Amino acid sequence: MSTHWLTKENLMPLEEAARTVAGRTSFQQTKRETAASLSLVPPVVPSAGSAPFPSNHSAALSASTSAALALRTSAHVDRLEEKIHSLAQHVQHQDAVQMELMERLEKQEAYIRNSLKERDRRLMKAMSDIIEAKQQLAQLRDEQRKKSIWHRLFRTQYDSSL
């Protein structure tokens, strides 16, 4: 029995094949240990008074191992598909939330932009109103000053015109 035969013909892991050849354990015992370590099939241990495994037991063990492996693989694939589906839904939800947040951000930016424009417009109007009021006040003061000079110089003429 060689490691090449065990690994290629019986699809045994290299470590197990090496242990089988090095320890000169039986192929059936190594196969049971491998199956037990993978927890695919419960190990079959012959009782003390029973005969060694019949020759067709190897085929039955392979069939049950294959069936258990297929069942376990199918269950694993189903769990993975559920996880993938769950993650896909989560990603779609995150995309929807992100789009909603982007829309809200754009609306907020537009509101801020419009508010700033309106504020600037009001400030400019207030400034122009203040400048205009100062100009009118300056004109009134200038007119009062001119009237007072005329009043002083020509008091009698100014009084008679009233």
Disulfide bonds with the S-S distance in Angstrom:
none
